[in-house]
Amino acid sequence: MTQKQKRMLVRILAGGICFGATFFLPLSGVARLLSYLVPFFIVGWDVLWRALRHIARGQVFDENFLMSLATIGAFCTGEYPEAVAVMLFYQVGEWFQSYAVGRSRRSIAALMDIRPDSANLERDGQIVTVSPETVAIGDRIVIRPGEKIPLDGVILEGESSLDTAALTGESLPRDVKAGDDVISGCLNLNGLLRVQVTKTFGASTVSKILDLVENSSAKKAKSEHFISKFAKYYTPIVVLGALFLAILPPLFAGGAWTEWIHRALIFLVISCPCALVISVPLSFFGGIGGASKAGILVKGGNYLETLADVKTVVFDKTGTLTRGVFNVTAIHPDDCSAEELLELAALAESQSTHPIAKSLREAYSLEPDGNRIQSVEELAGRGIRAEIDARTVCVGNDKLMDEIGVTWHPCHHVGTTVHVAIDGAYAGHIVISDELKPTAKEAVAALKKVGIEKTVMLTGDSDAVGREVAKTLGLDEVYTQLLPAGKVEQVERLLSAPGRTGKLAFVGDGINDAPVLSRADLGIAMGGMGSDAAIEAADIVLMDDDPQKIALAIRLSRRTRAIVRQNIVFALAVKGLILLLGALGVATMWEAVFADVGVAVLAILNAMRALSVKALAPKREK
């Protein structure tokens, strides 16, 4: 609880005690009036002051004006207890609002703890503590156990476990070693790390996340804009309605002025649109806060509302549904052992910088012995010819085997096939492929469960690889061998498809996905290791790169929208009923207080449900 909330609570309690005491004091006349004015000003002086300031600025018709007009009018008609009660319970509602907003802000502000305070810069053999903003690309920094990683970089020395919960919402730490990339905002748990900086602080992951969080409430949803416009016209109308209610019946029907003025004041108290003005933005704010706790960054309430209408989800393949890291997935020897086949391939590719060569070396795990290699010749677009242990080893694709006259055979595994020939005889082949993410299949199944009508994959990979991945994951459509422009064309075709319902979301991670992310109704980026361009272009960022979070985000967005609609219907229905009863003289000032403060408090409590994500998260099998 903040100091402001504590002071407000003290005022409410003090005003409530003074108000309660008036019922036991046998006072009359001016003394009685003063006994009610004391708790009234203790509780409501700030409401009166805000009303005066807003009137001076030309902002007349707001809730402060309605409360001030209604309560002062009640004093003028001798309804002292009702006047104090209205202000007291109104402030109780305001306190609930402040507390609820505070909780929502804290759930988002928890991300602000990832902001690094300093960086340990290694300079001339000395460690100097500096501001992260002053560290340049290429500088070396040291991260001790228990410290936050201040800047993005690559580990030069050391091994450790990183706590990524603040970024991803995941409780399990991530093990890292020399050569691994690290992103700012993670907590170094146990090992000393030396890191070479690859991004300045302004371009770092932590800086971009903080910017997204700080600006997320600026982009309002359609429901919020509707409520703002509604309140703009609604408040002047009800004030005029109250004025007519106070003047017309006494003039034309001969009723008592005091009675109809009292009804008009009740009408004003009931009509205050607090429940709508407070609870609708609070619901979206709570939804954004709940999503952030799960490692899902939503850039605004408008994107959260759009997500609820998504019916088509389009995926990029590499790095989104797959790990984006190529590994040896099968070894099929013909005339030697699997160990020898992999060893010779790794030796032949030991000097190459090609991703396939790197995959072969990593699969071999041992450092290739360069003394065994007599010569290496790189054959562009075909592979490698090398002399190893006085044997001619050719490692490459189908074209290379045809060129040297070796009979080869295809592999039933989907992926890139690397053939190996020794002294002109076929030795076997190795398959290298991009592994599927462990949760990719579950992610697609979860989307079907939440009502997604179509799942599509776009990839620049070969047709065979693309179709095999789509079949494995259960995707509805796949389009292969696409350049970035081709991906945009396919998304535009899907957007304009006849009979399409709902919105289209595109999920990607690479720099070439930025145009498609911008073109879709909603862009979702993989933020853990996704490119800066993709994160900038996207509307929603998944901080742990887990595609399963997409279904969770959709469920959260739909629940948030349902809460908003519940609050709107409930507030309007109760207020409409009590307004009618107040105009007919059936409802008293106490019913008016419930219609205003009671409805607001109930709507706020309902809006707070948007913060919880545990009930929406998928149950993981043990």
PEPE-V714656 format. One record per pair of residues at least 24 apart in sequence whose C-alpha atoms are under 10 Angstrom apart, sorted by the first residue. I is the first residue (numbers start at 0). GAP is how many residues later the second one is. If there is no record, write none. Layout:
I/GAP + I/GAP
This chain:
0/97 + 0/98 + 0/101 + 0/102 + 1/96 + 1/97 + 1/100 + 3/91 + 3/94 + 4/89 + 4/90 + 4/91 + 4/93 + 4/94 + 4/97 + 5/89 + 7/35 + 7/83 + 7/84 + 7/86 + 7/87 + 7/90 + 8/34 + 8/82 + 8/83 + 8/86 + 8/87 + 9/32 + 9/33 + 10/28 + 10/30 + 10/31 + 10/32 + 10/33 + 10/77 + 10/80 + 11/27 + 11/30 + 11/31 + 11/32 + 11/75 + 11/76 + 11/77 + 11/79 + 11/80 + 11/83 + 12/26 + 12/29 + 12/30 + 12/75 + 12/79 + 13/25 + 13/28 + 13/29 + 14/24 + 14/25 + 14/26 + 14/27 + 14/28 + 14/29 + 14/69 + 14/70 + 14/72 + 14/73 + 15/24 + 15/26 + 15/27 + 15/68 + 15/69 + 15/72 + 15/73 + 17/24 + 18/62 + 18/65 + 18/66 + 18/69 + 19/61 + 21/59 + 22/58 + 31/48 + 32/42 + 32/45 + 32/46 + 32/47 + 32/48 + 33/46 + 34/45 + 35/39 + 35/44 + 35/45 + 35/46 + 35/47 + 35/48 + 36/38 + 36/43 + 36/44 + 36/46 + 36/47 + 37/46 + 38/45 + 38/46 + 38/48 + 38/49 + 39/31 + 39/32 + 39/40 + 39/41 + 39/43 + 39/44 + 39/45 + 39/46 + 39/47 + 39/48 + 40/43 + 40/46 + 41/46 + 42/41 + 42/44 + 42/45 + 42/46 + 42/47 + 42/48 + 42/49 + 43/24 + 43/27 + 43/40 + 43/42 + 43/43 + 43/44 + 43/46 + 43/47 + 44/42 + 45/45 + 46/40 + 46/43 + 46/44 + 47/24 + 59/175 + 59/176 + 60/170 + 60/171 + 60/172 + 60/173 + 60/174 + 60/175 + 60/176 + 60/177 + 60/178 + 61/169 + 61/170 + 61/173 + 61/174 + 61/210 + 61/211 + 61/212 + 62/168 + 62/172 + 62/205 + 62/206 + 62/208 + 62/209 + 62/210 + 62/211 + 62/214 + 63/208 + 64/170 + 64/174 + 64/203 + 64/207 + 65/169 + 65/172 + 65/173 + 65/199 + 65/202 + 65/203 + 65/204 + 65/205 + 65/206 + 65/207 + 66/198 + 66/201 + 66/202 + 66/203 + 66/205 + 67/201 + 68/170 + 68/196 + 68/199 + 68/200 + 69/192 + 69/194 + 69/195 + 69/196 + 69/197 + 69/198 + 69/199 + 69/200 + 69/519 + 70/194 + 70/195 + 70/197 + 70/198 + 71/193 + 72/188 + 72/189 + 72/191 + 72/192 + 72/193 + 73/187 + 73/188 + 73/191 + 73/192 + 73/515 + 75/182 + 75/185 + 75/186 + 76/181 + 76/182 + 76/184 + 76/185 + 76/188 + 77/180 + 77/184 + 78/183 + 78/510 + 80/508 + 81/184 + 81/506 + 81/507 + 81/508 + 81/510 + 81/511 + 82/182 + 82/506 + 84/504 + 84/505 + 84/508 + 85/180 + 85/183 + 85/503 + 85/504 + 85/506 + 85/507 + 85/508 + 85/510 + 85/511 + 86/182 + 86/506 + 86/510 + 87/505 + 87/509 + 88/504 + 88/505 + 88/507 + 88/508 + 88/509 + 89/179 + 89/184 + 89/503 + 89/504 + 89/506 + 89/507 + 89/508 + 89/510 + 89/511 + 90/506 + 91/505 + 91/506 + 91/509 + 92/181 + 92/182 + 92/503 + 92/504 + 92/505 + 92/506 + 92/507 + 92/508 + 92/509 + 92/511 + 93/180 + 93/184 + 93/503 + 93/506 + 93/507 + 94/506 + 95/501 + 95/504 + 95/505 + 95/506 + 95/508 + 95/509 + 96/177 + 96/178 + 96/181 + 96/182 + 96/185 + 96/503 + 96/504 + 96/506 + 96/507 + 96/508 + 97/180 + 97/506 + 98/505 + 99/179 + 99/182 + 99/183 + 99/186 + 99/501 + 99/504 + 99/505 + 99/507 + 99/508 + 100/177 + 100/178 + 100/180 + 100/181 + 100/182 + 100/184 + 100/185 + 100/503 + 100/506 + 100/507 + 102/183 + 102/186 + 102/505 + 102/508 + 103/178 + 103/179 + 103/180 + 103/181 + 103/182 + 103/183 + 103/184 + 103/185 + 103/186 + 103/504 + 103/506 + 103/507 + 104/177 + 104/180 + 104/181 + 104/183 + 104/184 + 105/183 + 106/178 + 106/179 + 106/181 + 106/182 + 106/183 + 106/184 + 106/185 + 106/186 + 106/504 + 107/102 + 107/105 + 107/106 + 107/108 + 107/177 + 107/178 + 107/180 + 107/181 + 107/182 + 107/183 + 107/184 + 107/185 + 107/189 + 108/101 + 108/104 + 108/105 + 108/180 + 108/183 + 109/56 + 109/179 + 109/182 + 109/183 + 110/54 + 110/55 + 110/56 + 110/74 + 110/95 + 110/98 + 110/99 + 110/102 + 110/178 + 110/181 + 110/182 + 110/184 + 111/54 + 111/73 + 111/94 + 111/97 + 111/98 + 111/101 + 111/102 + 112/35 + 112/53 + 112/72 + 112/97 + 113/34 + 113/35 + 113/36 + 113/50 + 113/51 + 113/52 + 113/53 + 113/70 + 113/71 + 113/72 + 113/73 + 113/92 + 113/93 + 113/95 + 113/96 + 114/33 + 114/34 + 114/35 + 114/69 + 114/70 + 114/71 + 114/91 + 114/92 + 114/94 + 114/95 + 115/31 + 115/32 + 115/33 + 115/34 + 115/35 + 115/68 + 115/69 + 115/70 + 115/71 + 115/85 + 115/90 + 115/91 + 116/30 + 116/31 + 116/32 + 116/33 + 117/29 + 117/30 + 117/31 + 117/32 + 117/33 + 118/24 + 118/28 + 118/29 + 118/30 + 118/31 + 118/32 + 119/24 + 119/27 + 119/29 + 119/30 + 119/74 + 120/73 + 120/74 + 121/72 + 121/73 + 121/74 + 130/70 + 131/68 + 131/69 + 131/70 + 132/67 + 132/68 + 132/69 + 133/66 + 133/67 + 134/62 + 134/64 + 134/65 + 134/66 + 135/60 + 135/61 + 135/62 + 135/63 + 135/64 + 135/65 + 136/59 + 136/60 + 136/61 + 136/62 + 136/63 + 136/64 + 137/57 + 137/58 + 137/59 + 137/60 + 137/61 + 137/62 + 138/56 + 138/57 + 138/58 + 138/59 + 138/60 + 138/61 + 139/54 + 139/55 + 139/56 + 139/57 + 139/58 + 140/52 + 140/53 + 140/54 + 140/55 + 140/56 + 141/50 + 141/51 + 141/52 + 141/53 + 141/54 + 142/44 + 142/45 + 142/46 + 142/48 + 142/49 + 142/50 + 142/51 + 142/52 + 143/43 + 143/44 + 143/45 + 143/46 + 143/47 + 143/48 + 143/49 + 143/50 + 144/42 + 144/43 + 144/44 + 144/45 + 144/46 + 144/47 + 144/48 + 145/41 + 145/42 + 145/43 + 145/44 + 145/45 + 145/46 + 146/38 + 146/39 + 146/40 + 146/41 + 146/42 + 146/43 + 146/45 + 147/36 + 147/37 + 147/38 + 147/39 + 147/40 + 147/41 + 148/33 + 148/34 + 148/35 + 148/36 + 148/37 + 148/38 + 148/39 + 148/44 + 148/46 + 148/57 + 149/33 + 149/34 + 149/35 + 149/36 + 149/37 + 149/47 + 149/50 + 149/51 + 149/54 + 149/55 + 149/56 + 149/57 + 150/31 + 150/32 + 150/33 + 150/34 + 150/35 + 150/44 + 150/45 + 150/46 + 150/47 + 150/48 + 150/49 + 150/50 + 150/51 + 150/52 + 150/53 + 150/54 + 150/55 + 150/56 + 151/29 + 151/30 + 151/31 + 151/32 + 151/33 + 151/34 + 151/43 + 151/44 + 151/45 + 151/46 + 151/47 + 151/48 + 151/49 + 151/51 + 151/52 + 151/53 + 151/54 + 152/26 + 152/27 + 152/28 + 152/29 + 152/30 + 152/31 + 152/41 + 152/42 + 152/43 + 152/44 + 152/45 + 152/46 + 152/47 + 152/51 + 153/24 + 153/25 + 153/26 + 153/27 + 153/28 + 153/29 + 153/39 + 153/40 + 153/41 + 153/42 + 153/43 + 153/44 + 154/24 + 154/25 + 154/26 + 154/27 + 154/38 + 154/39 + 154/40 + 154/41 + 154/42 + 155/24 + 155/25 + 155/37 + 155/38 + 155/39 + 155/40 + 156/35 + 156/36 + 156/37 + 156/38 + 156/39 + 157/33 + 157/34 + 157/35 + 157/36 + 157/37 + 158/29 + 158/31 + 158/32 + 158/33 + 158/34 + 158/35 + 159/28 + 159/29 + 159/30 + 159/31 + 159/32 + 159/33 + 160/25 + 160/26 + 160/27 + 160/28 + 160/29 + 160/30 + 161/24 + 161/25 + 161/26 + 161/27 + 161/28 + 161/29 + 162/24 + 162/25 + 162/26 + 163/24 + 163/131 + 163/364 + 163/379 + 163/380 + 164/128 + 164/129 + 164/130 + 164/378 + 164/379 + 165/126 + 165/127 + 165/128 + 165/129 + 165/377 + 166/38 + 166/39 + 166/42 + 166/125 + 166/126 + 166/127 + 166/128 + 166/129 + 166/130 + 166/360 + 166/361 + 166/375 + 166/376 + 166/377 + 167/124 + 167/125 + 167/126 + 167/127 + 167/128 + 167/129 + 167/359 + 167/360 + 167/374 + 167/375 + 167/376 + 167/377 + 167/378 + 168/122 + 168/123 + 168/124 + 168/125 + 168/126 + 168/127 + 168/374 + 168/375 + 169/123 + 169/124 + 169/125 + 169/373 + 169/374 + 180/348 + 181/346 + 181/347 + 182/345 + 182/346 + 184/24 + 202/329 + 203/328 + 204/322 + 204/323 + 204/324 + 204/325 + 204/327 + 204/330 + 207/324 + 207/327 + 207/328 + 208/88 + 208/90 + 208/318 + 208/326 + 208/332 + 208/334 + 210/88 + 211/85 + 211/86 + 211/87 + 211/88 + 211/324 + 211/327 + 211/328 + 211/329 + 212/75 + 212/76 + 212/79 + 212/84 + 212/85 + 212/86 + 212/87 + 213/85 + 214/84 + 214/85 + 215/69 + 215/72 + 215/73 + 215/81 + 215/82 + 215/83 + 215/84 + 215/85 + 215/86 + 215/87 + 216/64 + 216/67 + 216/68 + 216/71 + 216/81 + 216/82 + 216/83 + 216/84 + 216/85 + 217/81 + 217/82 + 217/83 + 217/84 + 218/80 + 218/81 + 218/82 + 218/83 + 218/84 + 219/61 + 219/64 + 219/65 + 219/80 + 219/81 + 219/82 + 219/83 + 219/84 + 219/85 + 220/59 + 220/60 + 220/63 + 220/79 + 220/80 + 220/81 + 220/82 + 220/83 + 220/84 + 220/85 + 220/340 + 221/79 + 221/80 + 221/81 + 221/83 + 221/84 + 222/57 + 222/58 + 222/61 + 222/78 + 222/79 + 222/82 + 222/338 + 222/341 + 222/342 + 222/345 + 223/52 + 223/53 + 223/54 + 223/55 + 223/56 + 223/57 + 223/58 + 223/59 + 223/60 + 223/77 + 223/78 + 223/340 + 224/55 + 224/56 + 224/77 + 225/54 + 226/46 + 226/49 + 226/50 + 226/51 + 226/53 + 226/54 + 226/341 + 227/48 + 227/49 + 227/52 + 227/53 + 229/43 + 229/46 + 229/47 + 230/41 + 230/42 + 230/43 + 230/45 + 230/46 + 233/37 + 233/38 + 233/39 + 234/33 + 234/36 + 234/37 + 234/38 + 236/34 + 237/26 + 237/29 + 237/30 + 237/32 + 237/33 + 237/34 + 237/341 + 238/25 + 238/26 + 238/28 + 238/29 + 238/32 + 238/33 + 239/24 + 239/28 + 240/26 + 240/27 + 240/342 + 241/24 + 241/25 + 241/26 + 241/29 + 241/341 + 242/24 + 242/25 + 244/338 + 245/337 + 258/326 + 259/323 + 259/324 + 259/325 + 261/320 + 261/321 + 261/323 + 261/326 + 261/327 + 262/316 + 262/318 + 262/319 + 262/320 + 262/321 + 262/322 + 262/323 + 262/324 + 262/325 + 262/326 + 263/315 + 263/318 + 263/319 + 263/321 + 264/317 + 264/318 + 264/324 + 264/327 + 265/312 + 265/313 + 265/315 + 265/316 + 265/317 + 265/319 + 265/321 + 265/322 + 265/323 + 265/324 + 265/325 + 265/326 + 265/327 + 266/308 + 266/311 + 266/312 + 266/313 + 266/314 + 266/315 + 266/316 + 266/318 + 266/320 + 266/321 + 266/322 + 266/325 + 267/311 + 267/314 + 267/324 + 267/328 + 268/310 + 268/313 + 268/320 + 268/321 + 268/322 + 268/323 + 268/324 + 268/325 + 268/326 + 268/327 + 268/328 + 269/304 + 269/305 + 269/306 + 269/307 + 269/308 + 269/309 + 269/310 + 269/312 + 269/317 + 269/319 + 269/320 + 269/321 + 269/322 + 269/323 + 269/324 + 269/325 + 269/326 + 269/327 + 269/329 + 270/301 + 270/304 + 270/305 + 270/307 + 270/308 + 270/321 + 270/324 + 270/325 + 271/303 + 271/320 + 271/323 + 271/324 + 271/325 + 271/328 + 272/298 + 272/299 + 272/302 + 272/322 + 272/323 + 272/324 + 272/326 + 272/327 + 273/297 + 273/322 + 273/323 + 273/325 + 273/326 + 273/327 + 273/329 + 274/292 + 274/293 + 274/295 + 274/296 + 274/297 + 274/300 + 274/320 + 274/321 + 274/322 + 274/323 + 274/324 + 274/325 + 274/326 + 274/327 + 274/328 + 274/329 + 275/288 + 275/291 + 275/292 + 275/293 + 275/294 + 275/295 + 275/296 + 275/323 + 275/324 + 275/327 + 275/328 + 276/291 + 276/323 + 277/322 + 277/323 + 277/325 + 277/326 + 277/329 + 278/284 + 278/285 + 278/288 + 278/289 + 278/292 + 278/321 + 278/322 + 278/323 + 278/324 + 278/325 + 278/326 + 278/327 + 278/328 + 278/329 + 279/280 + 279/281 + 279/283 + 279/284 + 279/285 + 279/286 + 279/287 + 279/288 + 279/323 + 279/324 + 279/327 + 280/283 + 280/326 + 281/282 + 281/321 + 281/322 + 281/324 + 281/325 + 281/326 + 281/328 + 282/276 + 282/277 + 282/278 + 282/279 + 282/280 + 282/281 + 282/284 + 282/320 + 282/321 + 282/322 + 282/323 + 282/324 + 282/325 + 282/326 + 282/327 + 282/328 + 283/273 + 283/276 + 283/277 + 283/279 + 283/280 + 283/323 + 283/324 + 283/326 + 283/327 + 284/275 + 284/322 + 284/323 + 284/325 + 284/326 + 285/274 + 285/321 + 285/322 + 285/323 + 285/324 + 285/325 + 285/326 + 286/266 + 286/269 + 286/270 + 286/271 + 286/272 + 286/273 + 286/274 + 286/276 + 286/320 + 286/321 + 286/322 + 286/323 + 286/324 + 286/325 + 286/326 + 287/265 + 287/268 + 287/269 + 287/272 + 287/322 + 287/323 + 288/321 + 288/322 + 288/323 + 288/324 + 289/263 + 289/266 + 289/270 + 289/318 + 289/319 + 289/320 + 289/321 + 289/322 + 289/323 + 289/324 + 290/251 + 290/258 + 290/261 + 290/262 + 290/265 + 290/266 + 290/319 + 290/320 + 290/321 + 290/322 + 291/249 + 291/250 + 291/251 + 291/319 + 291/321 + 292/318 + 292/319 + 292/320 + 292/321 + 293/248 + 293/249 + 293/250 + 293/255 + 293/258 + 293/259 + 293/318 + 293/319 + 293/320 + 293/323 + 294/232 + 294/233 + 294/246 + 294/247 + 294/248 + 294/249 + 294/250 + 294/251 + 294/254 + 294/258 + 295/228 + 295/230 + 295/231 + 295/244 + 295/245 + 295/246 + 295/247 + 295/248 + 295/249 + 295/250 + 295/253 + 295/254 + 295/256 + 295/257 + 296/227 + 296/228 + 296/230 + 296/242 + 296/243 + 296/244 + 296/245 + 296/246 + 296/256 + 297/226 + 297/240 + 297/241 + 297/242 + 297/243 + 297/244 + 297/255 + 298/239 + 298/240 + 298/241 + 298/242 + 299/239 + 299/240 + 300/256 + 300/259 + 301/237 + 302/218 + 302/219 + 302/220 + 302/236 + 302/237 + 302/254 + 303/218 + 303/235 + 303/236 + 303/249 + 303/250 + 303/252 + 303/253 + 303/254 + 303/256 + 303/257 + 304/249 + 304/252 + 304/253 + 304/255 + 304/256 + 305/196 + 305/197 + 305/198 + 305/199 + 305/215 + 305/216 + 305/248 + 305/251 + 305/252 + 305/255 + 306/195 + 306/196 + 306/197 + 306/198 + 306/214 + 306/215 + 306/216 + 306/217 + 306/232 + 306/233 + 306/243 + 306/246 + 306/247 + 306/248 + 306/249 + 306/250 + 306/251 + 307/194 + 307/195 + 307/245 + 307/246 + 307/247 + 307/248 + 307/249 + 307/250 + 307/251 + 307/252 + 307/253 + 307/254 + 308/143 + 308/192 + 308/193 + 308/194 + 308/195 + 308/196 + 308/245 + 308/248 + 308/249 + 309/141 + 309/142 + 309/143 + 309/144 + 309/191 + 309/192 + 309/193 + 309/194 + 309/195 + 309/211 + 309/212 + 309/244 + 310/136 + 310/137 + 310/139 + 310/140 + 310/141 + 310/142 + 310/143 + 310/144 + 310/189 + 310/190 + 310/191 + 310/192 + 310/193 + 310/194 + 311/135 + 311/139 + 311/140 + 311/141 + 311/142 + 311/143 + 311/144 + 311/182 + 311/183 + 311/188 + 311/189 + 311/190 + 311/191 + 311/192 + 311/193 + 311/194 + 312/131 + 312/134 + 312/139 + 312/140 + 312/141 + 312/142 + 312/143 + 312/144 + 312/190 + 312/191 + 312/192 + 312/193 + 312/194 + 312/207 + 312/209 + 312/210 + 312/211 + 312/237 + 313/140 + 313/141 + 313/142 + 313/143 + 313/144 + 313/161 + 313/163 + 313/164 + 313/176 + 313/177 + 313/180 + 313/190 + 313/191 + 313/192 + 313/193 + 313/194 + 313/202 + 313/206 + 313/209 + 313/210 + 314/140 + 314/141 + 314/142 + 314/143 + 314/144 + 314/160 + 314/163 + 314/190 + 314/191 + 314/192 + 314/193 + 314/194 + 314/209 + 314/232 + 315/140 + 315/141 + 315/142 + 315/143 + 315/144 + 315/171 + 315/190 + 315/191 + 315/192 + 315/193 + 315/194 + 315/197 + 315/200 + 316/117 + 316/119 + 316/140 + 316/141 + 316/142 + 316/143 + 316/144 + 316/149 + 316/152 + 316/153 + 316/161 + 316/163 + 316/190 + 316/191 + 316/192 + 317/116 + 317/117 + 317/118 + 317/119 + 317/140 + 317/141 + 317/142 + 317/143 + 317/190 + 317/191 + 317/192 + 318/115 + 318/116 + 318/117 + 318/118 + 318/189 + 318/190 + 318/191 + 318/207 + 318/210 + 318/211 + 318/226 + 319/116 + 319/117 + 319/120 + 319/187 + 319/188 + 319/189 + 319/190 + 319/205 + 319/206 + 319/210 + 319/225 + 319/226 + 319/227 + 320/113 + 320/114 + 320/115 + 320/116 + 320/117 + 320/118 + 320/119 + 320/120 + 320/122 + 320/123 + 320/136 + 320/148 + 320/149 + 320/152 + 320/186 + 320/187 + 320/188 + 320/224 + 320/225 + 320/226 + 320/227 + 321/111 + 321/112 + 321/113 + 321/114 + 321/115 + 321/116 + 321/117 + 321/118 + 321/147 + 321/225 + 322/111 + 322/112 + 322/113 + 322/114 + 322/115 + 322/117 + 322/222 + 323/109 + 323/110 + 323/111 + 323/112 + 323/113 + 323/185 + 324/30 + 324/34 + 324/108 + 324/109 + 324/110 + 324/111 + 325/29 + 325/30 + 325/32 + 325/33 + 325/34 + 325/89 + 325/90 + 325/106 + 325/107 + 325/108 + 325/109 + 326/28 + 326/29 + 326/31 + 326/32 + 326/33 + 326/35 + 326/36 + 326/88 + 326/104 + 326/105 + 326/106 + 326/107 + 326/108 + 327/28 + 327/31 + 327/32 + 327/33 + 327/34 + 327/35 + 327/36 + 327/87 + 327/88 + 327/89 + 327/102 + 327/103 + 327/104 + 327/105 + 327/106 + 327/107 + 328/34 + 328/84 + 328/85 + 328/86 + 328/87 + 328/101 + 328/102 + 328/103 + 328/104 + 328/105 + 328/106 + 329/81 + 329/83 + 329/84 + 329/85 + 329/87 + 329/99 + 329/100 + 329/101 + 329/102 + 329/103 + 330/86 + 330/87 + 330/97 + 330/98 + 330/99 + 330/100 + 330/101 + 331/79 + 331/87 + 331/95 + 331/96 + 331/97 + 331/98 + 331/99 + 332/86 + 332/87 + 332/93 + 332/94 + 332/95 + 332/96 + 332/97 + 333/86 + 333/87 + 333/91 + 333/92 + 333/93 + 333/94 + 333/95 + 334/86 + 334/87 + 334/90 + 334/91 + 334/92 + 334/93 + 335/86 + 335/90 + 335/91 + 335/92 + 336/90 + 336/91 + 337/89 + 337/90 + 337/91 + 337/92 + 338/25 + 339/24 + 339/87 + 340/78 + 340/79 + 340/80 + 340/81 + 340/86 + 340/87 + 340/88 + 340/89 + 341/78 + 341/86 + 341/87 + 341/88 + 342/25 + 343/24 + 343/29 + 343/42 + 343/44 + 343/45 + 343/49 + 343/50 + 343/51 + 343/76 + 343/77 + 343/78 + 344/39 + 344/41 + 344/48 + 344/49 + 344/50 + 344/51 + 344/73 + 344/74 + 344/75 + 344/76 + 344/84 + 344/85 + 345/49 + 346/25 + 346/26 + 346/29 + 346/39 + 346/40 + 346/41 + 346/46 + 347/25 + 347/27 + 347/28 + 347/29 + 347/30 + 347/35 + 347/36 + 347/37 + 347/38 + 347/39 + 347/40 + 347/44 + 347/45 + 347/46 + 347/47 + 347/72 + 348/27 + 348/29 + 348/34 + 348/35 + 348/36 + 348/37 + 348/46 + 348/47 + 349/26 + 350/25 + 350/27 + 351/24 + 351/26 + 351/32 + 355/60 + 355/62 + 355/75 + 355/76 + 355/77 + 356/26 + 358/73 + 358/74 + 359/58 + 359/70 + 359/71 + 359/72 + 382/35 + 382/36 + 382/37 + 383/36 + 384/35 + 384/36 + 385/36 + 386/35 + 386/36 + 387/34 + 389/33 + 390/31 + 390/32 + 390/33 + 391/29 + 391/30 + 391/31 + 391/32 + 391/33 + 392/27 + 392/28 + 392/29 + 392/30 + 392/31 + 392/32 + 392/33 + 392/34 + 393/25 + 393/26 + 393/27 + 393/28 + 393/29 + 393/30 + 393/31 + 393/32 + 393/33 + 394/24 + 394/25 + 394/26 + 394/27 + 394/34 + 394/35 + 395/24 + 395/25 + 395/33 + 395/34 + 396/32 + 400/24 + 400/25 + 412/52 + 412/55 + 413/48 + 413/50 + 413/51 + 413/52 + 413/53 + 413/54 + 413/55 + 414/46 + 414/47 + 414/49 + 414/50 + 414/51 + 414/53 + 415/46 + 415/49 + 432/32 + 433/31 + 433/35 + 434/34 + 435/33 + 435/36 + 435/37 + 436/108 + 436/109 + 436/110 + 437/108 + 437/109 + 437/110 + 438/34 + 438/107 + 438/108 + 438/109 + 438/110 + 439/32 + 439/33 + 439/34 + 439/106 + 439/107 + 439/108 + 440/28 + 440/29 + 440/31 + 440/32 + 440/33 + 440/34 + 440/106 + 440/107 + 441/31 + 441/32 + 441/105 + 441/106 + 441/109 + 441/176 + 442/30 + 442/103 + 442/104 + 442/105 + 442/106 + 442/107 + 442/108 + 442/109 + 443/29 + 443/30 + 443/31 + 443/32 + 443/103 + 443/104 + 443/106 + 443/107 + 444/28 + 444/29 + 444/30 + 444/103 + 444/106 + 445/101 + 445/102 + 445/103 + 445/104 + 445/105 + 445/106 + 445/172 + 446/100 + 446/101 + 446/102 + 446/103 + 446/104 + 446/105 + 446/107 + 446/108 + 447/26 + 447/27 + 447/103 + 448/102 + 449/101 + 449/102 + 449/104 + 449/105 + 449/108 + 450/100 + 450/103 + 451/50 + 451/52 + 451/99 + 451/102 + 452/47 + 452/48 + 452/49 + 453/46 + 453/50 + 454/49 + 454/50 + 455/35 + 455/38 + 455/50 + 456/30 + 456/49 + 456/50 + 457/24 + 457/25 + 457/26 + 457/28 + 457/29 + 457/30 + 457/32 + 457/33 + 457/48 + 457/50 + 458/24 + 458/25 + 458/27 + 458/28 + 459/24 + 459/26 + 459/27 + 482/29 + 483/27 + 483/28 + 483/29 + 483/30 + 483/31 + 483/32 + 484/27 + 484/28 + 484/30 + 484/31 + 485/30 + 486/25 + 486/26 + 486/28 + 486/29 + 487/25 + 487/26 + 487/27 + 487/28 + 487/29 + 487/30 + 487/31 + 487/32 + 488/27 + 488/30 + 489/26 + 490/25 + 490/26 + 490/28 + 490/29 + 490/30 + 491/24 + 491/27 + 491/28 + 493/26 + 494/24 + 494/25 + 494/26 + 504/34 + 504/45 + 505/32 + 506/27 + 506/31 + 506/33 + 506/34 + 506/35 + 506/40 + 506/43 + 507/26 + 507/27 + 507/30 + 507/33 + 507/37 + 507/39 + 508/24 + 508/25 + 508/26 + 508/29 + 508/32 + 508/33 + 508/36 + 509/24 + 509/25 + 510/24 + 510/26 + 512/24 + 512/25 + 513/24 + 523/26 + 547/69 + 547/70 + 548/68 + 548/69 + 550/65 + 550/66 + 550/67 + 551/61 + 551/64 + 551/65 + 551/66 + 552/60 + 552/63 + 552/64 + 553/62 + 554/58 + 554/61 + 554/62 + 555/54 + 555/55 + 555/56 + 555/57 + 555/59 + 555/60 + 555/61 + 556/53 + 558/50 + 558/51 + 558/57 + 559/47 + 559/48 + 559/49 + 559/50 + 559/51 + 560/49 + 561/45 + 561/48 + 562/40 + 562/43 + 562/44 + 562/45 + 562/46 + 562/47 + 563/39 + 563/42 + 563/43 + 563/46 + 565/37 + 565/40 + 565/41 + 566/32 + 566/33 + 566/35 + 566/36 + 566/37 + 566/39 + 566/40 + 567/35 + 569/29 + 569/32 + 569/33 + 570/24 + 570/25 + 570/27 + 570/28 + 570/29 + 570/31 + 570/32 + 571/27 + 573/25 + 574/24
